[in-house]
Amino acid sequence: MSYKKEELNESQTVLTEFTFVAFSYLQELQVLLFLVFLLIYLLTIMGNIVIILLIKLSPSLHTPMYFFLVNLSFLEMCYTTSVVPQMLVHLLVEHKSISIVGCAAQMYVFTILGLTECCLLATMAYDRYVAICHPLQYTLIMSSRVCVCLAAASWVTGFLVETAQTTWIFTLPFCGPQQIHHFFCDILPVVNLACADTSMNEITLFGVSMLFIMGPFLLILVSYVRIISTILKMPSAESRHKAFSTCSAHLMVVTLFFGTALFTYLQPRSSYSPNTDKMISLMYTVVTPLLNPVIYTLRNKEVKGALKKTMASSDN
């Protein structure tokens, strides 16, 4: 069975379960996929924990940029954990089901963290803008209180907006067959299963995406236009390289995250493809959280220096 219902009377039913069919056609490869995704998940968790501990243990990294990076690393661990463990279980069991309540809970967590990351990446871009374009006022503008307020605003925005949107989605009636052509409860695959007019939900989703995905993206774009303009005016090649190196890691993370998010949530419904959506979703739920600590470690001299110093002190 692909879905389960509890009978109330002859005319009413209450849906209690969805079934995922994302990897059903890959029966022979499911054990291999389990091992690959498990390895990626463990490396993601360990990599982000290393980043957090390294920043906490290194006084030289107690700056606004790394305060936001701690928030990002913690968010990435929660983000991937909201999806990957369940996917791993479903790769090993025959009945790949999730209750309606479980599906709603997963969508709440996933969407809240996704929108929070959009806002947090915009905040990090603003931090780099102030550091490079207004270096003399940096410590005054980016005080500890301001940093906490900006981080808190990112989390609160994600929570309020996506709690409202996800609650609205799960007021829709769902009728079988309840096969979700995905590996987790993402918005579009779930909305497509509703047996009601979802045009308002789709318009709202597009509006929220435009405002809270394109909004932070445009803020990042404007910040980097100003940053690049300032860097190009610097007198020496060494100062230009040093300035750009402080924001290159963030720029790569922004490209990875927003590239997949914009493609997924701003595409017209007519061009929606479940298979393409699954591949893009694997990128931002599995691959990107792994690459973030790698990028910040390899592309950032301060982090590499702190890591070497920490490892050297532990050897002694």
C-alpha positions as CSV (number, residue, x, y, z in Angstrom):
1,M,0.0,0.0,0.0
2,S,1.2,3.5,-0.8
3,Y,-1.0,5.3,1.8
4,K,-3.1,4.5,4.8
5,K,-6.4,6.0,5.9
6,E,-8.6,5.6,9.0
7,E,-12.3,5.4,8.3
8,L,-14.6,7.8,10.1
9,N,-17.8,7.1,8.2
10,E,-18.9,6.4,4.7
11,S,-18.1,9.9,3.4
12,Q,-15.1,10.9,5.5
13,T,-11.6,9.6,5.9
14,V,-8.5,10.9,7.7
15,L,-5.2,10.4,6.0
16,T,-2.5,9.1,8.4
17,E,0.5,8.3,6.3
18,F,2.6,9.2,3.2
19,T,5.0,7.0,1.4
20,F,8.2,8.1,-0.3
21,V,9.1,6.6,-3.7
22,A,12.2,8.7,-4.6
23,F,14.6,5.7,-4.7
24,S,12.2,2.9,-5.3
25,Y,13.6,2.3,-8.8
26,L,17.1,1.9,-7.4
27,Q,16.5,-1.3,-5.4
28,E,19.9,-2.8,-6.3
29,L,21.8,0.3,-5.3
30,Q,20.0,1.2,-2.1
31,V,22.6,-0.4,0.2
32,L,25.4,1.4,-1.7
33,L,23.5,4.7,-1.5
34,F,23.0,4.2,2.3
35,L,26.8,3.8,2.8
36,V,27.6,6.8,0.6
37,F,25.0,9.1,2.3
38,L,25.9,7.9,5.8
39,L,29.6,8.7,5.2
40,I,28.7,12.2,3.8
41,Y,26.4,12.8,6.8
42,L,29.0,11.8,9.4
43,L,31.6,13.9,7.7
44,T,29.2,16.9,7.6
45,I,28.5,16.6,11.3
46,M,32.1,16.2,12.2
47,G,33.3,19.0,9.9
48,N,30.8,21.5,11.3
49,I,31.5,20.5,14.9
50,V,35.3,21.0,14.2
51,I,34.5,24.5,12.9
52,I,32.4,25.4,16.0
53,L,35.0,24.0,18.5
54,L,37.9,25.6,16.6
55,I,36.2,29.1,16.8
56,K,35.3,28.6,20.5
57,L,38.9,27.5,21.4
58,S,40.7,30.2,19.3
59,P,40.6,33.7,20.7
60,S,41.9,35.1,17.4
61,L,38.6,33.9,15.8
62,H,36.4,35.7,18.3
63,T,35.2,38.2,15.8
64,P,31.7,39.0,14.2
65,M,32.5,37.0,11.0
66,Y,33.2,33.8,13.0
67,F,30.3,34.4,15.4
68,F,28.0,34.2,12.3
69,L,30.0,31.2,11.0
70,V,29.2,29.3,14.3
71,N,25.5,30.0,13.7
72,L,25.8,28.8,10.1
73,S,27.6,25.6,11.1
74,F,25.1,24.8,13.8
75,L,22.3,25.5,11.4
76,E,23.8,23.2,8.7
77,M,24.0,20.3,11.2
78,C,20.3,20.7,12.1
79,Y,19.4,21.3,8.4
80,T,20.9,18.1,7.1
81,T,19.8,16.1,10.2
82,S,16.2,17.1,9.5
83,V,16.4,15.1,6.2
84,V,19.3,12.6,6.0
85,P,18.7,10.2,9.0
86,Q,15.2,9.5,7.8
87,M,16.4,9.0,4.2
88,L,19.0,6.5,5.5
89,V,16.4,4.5,7.3
90,H,14.2,4.4,4.2
91,L,17.0,3.1,2.0
92,L,17.1,0.0,4.2
93,V,13.4,-0.7,4.8
94,E,10.7,-1.8,2.4
95,H,7.9,0.4,3.7
96,K,9.2,4.0,3.3
97,S,6.4,5.8,5.1
98,I,6.0,8.9,7.3
99,S,3.0,10.0,9.3
100,I,1.2,13.2,8.4
101,V,2.4,14.7,11.7
102,G,5.9,13.5,11.0
103,C,5.8,15.0,7.6
104,A,4.5,18.3,8.9
105,A,7.3,18.3,11.6
106,Q,10.0,17.7,9.0
107,M,8.7,20.5,6.8
108,Y,8.5,22.9,9.7
109,V,12.1,22.2,10.7
110,F,13.5,22.1,7.1
111,T,11.8,25.3,5.9
112,I,12.5,27.3,9.1
113,L,16.2,26.4,8.8
114,G,16.3,27.0,5.1
115,L,14.9,30.5,5.3
116,T,17.1,31.2,8.4
117,E,20.1,30.3,6.3
118,C,19.0,32.8,3.6
119,C,18.9,35.6,6.1
120,L,22.1,34.5,7.9
121,L,24.1,34.5,4.6
122,A,22.8,38.0,3.9
123,T,23.9,39.1,7.4
124,M,27.3,37.6,6.8
125,A,27.5,39.6,3.5
126,Y,26.7,42.8,5.4
127,D,29.4,42.0,7.9
128,R,32.0,41.6,5.0
129,Y,30.7,44.9,3.5
130,V,31.3,46.8,6.7
131,A,34.7,45.2,7.3
132,I,36.0,46.1,3.8
133,C,34.1,49.3,2.9
134,H,34.1,50.9,6.4
135,P,37.1,49.3,8.3
136,L,37.6,52.2,10.7
137,Q,34.0,51.9,12.0
138,Y,33.8,48.1,11.9
139,T,34.2,47.4,15.6
140,L,31.7,50.2,16.4
141,I,29.1,49.1,13.8
142,M,29.4,45.3,14.3
143,S,29.4,45.4,18.1
144,S,28.5,42.2,20.1
145,R,25.0,43.5,20.7
146,V,24.4,44.2,17.0
147,C,25.8,40.7,16.0
148,V,23.4,39.0,18.4
149,C,20.5,41.1,17.2
150,L,21.2,40.3,13.5
151,A,21.6,36.6,14.2
152,A,18.4,36.5,16.3
153,A,16.5,38.4,13.6
154,S,17.6,35.7,11.1
155,W,16.3,32.9,13.3
156,V,13.1,34.7,14.2
157,T,12.3,35.6,10.6
158,G,12.8,32.0,9.5
159,F,10.6,30.7,12.4
160,L,7.7,33.1,11.9
161,V,7.4,33.0,8.1
162,E,7.8,29.3,7.6
163,T,5.7,28.3,10.6
164,A,2.8,30.3,9.1
165,Q,3.4,28.9,5.6
166,T,3.7,25.2,6.7
167,T,0.7,25.5,8.9
168,W,-1.3,26.7,6.0
169,I,-0.1,23.9,3.7
170,F,-1.2,21.3,6.2
171,T,-4.7,22.7,6.4
172,L,-5.2,21.4,2.9
173,P,-7.1,18.1,2.4
174,F,-5.0,15.2,1.0
175,C,-6.4,12.2,-0.9
176,G,-4.6,9.1,-2.2
177,P,-2.6,7.7,-3.7
178,Q,-0.3,9.4,-1.3
179,Q,3.1,8.7,-3.0
180,I,5.6,11.5,-2.5
181,H,8.0,11.5,-5.4
182,H,10.8,12.7,-3.2
183,F,13.0,11.6,-0.3
184,F,11.6,14.1,2.2
185,C,8.6,16.3,2.8
186,D,9.5,19.3,0.6
187,I,6.9,21.9,-0.1
188,L,6.1,21.4,-3.8
189,P,5.9,17.5,-3.7
190,V,3.5,17.7,-0.7
191,V,1.3,20.6,-2.1
192,N,1.0,18.6,-5.4
193,L,-0.8,15.8,-3.5
194,A,-3.6,18.1,-2.2
195,C,-7.1,17.3,-3.5
196,A,-8.1,20.9,-3.5
197,D,-7.3,24.1,-5.4
198,T,-3.8,25.0,-4.4
199,S,-3.4,28.1,-6.6
200,M,-3.4,30.4,-3.5
201,N,-0.8,28.2,-1.8
202,E,1.4,28.3,-5.0
203,I,1.0,32.1,-5.3
204,T,1.9,32.5,-1.6
205,L,4.9,30.2,-2.0
206,F,6.1,32.2,-4.9
207,G,5.6,35.4,-3.1
208,V,7.4,34.2,0.0
209,S,10.3,32.9,-2.2
210,M,10.5,36.2,-4.0
211,L,10.6,38.2,-0.8
212,F,12.7,36.0,1.5
213,I,15.0,34.3,-1.0
214,M,15.4,37.0,-3.6
215,G,15.4,39.7,-0.9
216,P,18.5,38.3,0.9
217,F,20.1,37.4,-2.4
218,L,19.7,41.0,-3.7
219,L,21.2,42.3,-0.4
220,I,24.1,40.0,-0.9
221,L,24.5,41.1,-4.5
222,V,24.5,44.8,-3.5
223,S,26.9,44.2,-0.7
224,Y,29.4,42.4,-3.1
225,V,29.1,45.1,-5.7
226,R,30.2,47.6,-3.1
227,I,32.9,45.2,-1.8
228,I,34.3,44.6,-5.2
229,S,34.2,48.3,-6.1
230,T,36.1,49.1,-2.9
231,I,38.7,46.3,-3.4
232,L,39.5,47.4,-7.0
233,K,40.3,50.9,-5.6
234,M,42.9,49.6,-3.2
235,P,46.4,50.7,-4.1
236,S,48.4,47.4,-3.9
237,A,47.8,43.9,-5.2
238,E,48.6,42.5,-1.8
239,S,45.9,44.5,-0.1
240,R,43.4,43.6,-2.8
241,H,44.2,39.9,-2.4
242,K,43.9,40.1,1.4
243,A,40.6,41.8,1.3
244,F,39.1,39.4,-1.2
245,S,40.4,36.3,0.6
246,T,38.3,37.3,3.7
247,C,35.0,37.0,1.7
248,S,35.8,34.4,-1.0
249,A,34.6,31.5,1.2
250,H,31.3,33.2,1.9
251,L,30.9,34.0,-1.8
252,M,31.3,30.3,-2.7
253,V,28.8,29.2,0.0
254,V,26.3,31.8,-1.2
255,T,26.7,30.6,-4.8
256,L,26.1,26.9,-3.8
257,F,23.1,27.7,-1.6
258,F,21.2,30.3,-3.6
259,G,22.0,28.7,-6.9
260,T,20.0,25.6,-5.9
261,A,17.4,27.4,-3.8
262,L,16.5,29.9,-6.7
263,F,16.2,27.0,-9.2
264,T,14.0,25.0,-6.9
265,Y,11.6,27.5,-5.5
266,L,11.3,30.1,-8.3
267,Q,10.8,27.8,-11.3
268,P,7.4,27.8,-13.0
269,R,5.2,24.9,-12.1
270,S,5.0,24.0,-15.8
271,S,8.7,23.2,-15.8
272,Y,8.7,21.3,-12.5
273,S,10.3,17.8,-12.8
274,P,10.3,15.4,-9.8
275,N,13.6,13.8,-10.9
276,T,15.4,17.2,-11.4
277,D,14.0,18.4,-8.1
278,K,15.4,15.3,-6.3
279,M,18.9,15.9,-7.7
280,I,18.9,19.6,-6.8
281,S,17.5,18.7,-3.3
282,L,20.3,16.2,-2.8
283,M,22.7,19.1,-3.5
284,Y,21.4,21.5,-0.9
285,T,20.4,18.9,1.8
286,V,23.4,16.5,1.6
287,V,26.3,18.0,-0.4
288,T,26.3,21.7,0.4
289,P,26.3,21.2,4.3
290,L,29.4,19.0,3.7
291,L,31.2,21.5,1.5
292,N,30.6,24.5,3.8
293,P,33.2,23.5,6.5
294,V,35.6,22.3,3.7
295,I,35.3,25.7,2.0
296,Y,35.8,27.7,5.1
297,T,38.8,25.6,6.2
298,L,40.6,25.5,2.8
299,R,39.8,29.1,1.7
300,N,40.4,30.9,5.0
301,K,43.9,31.5,6.2
302,E,42.8,32.5,9.7
303,V,40.8,29.2,10.1
304,K,43.7,27.2,8.7
305,G,46.2,28.9,11.0
306,A,44.0,28.4,14.1
307,L,43.5,24.7,13.1
308,K,47.3,24.2,12.8
309,K,47.9,26.0,16.1
310,T,45.3,23.9,17.9
311,M,46.7,20.7,16.5
312,A,50.2,21.7,17.4
313,S,49.2,22.5,21.0
314,S,47.3,19.2,21.3
315,D,50.5,17.3,20.2
316,N,52.5,19.1,22.9
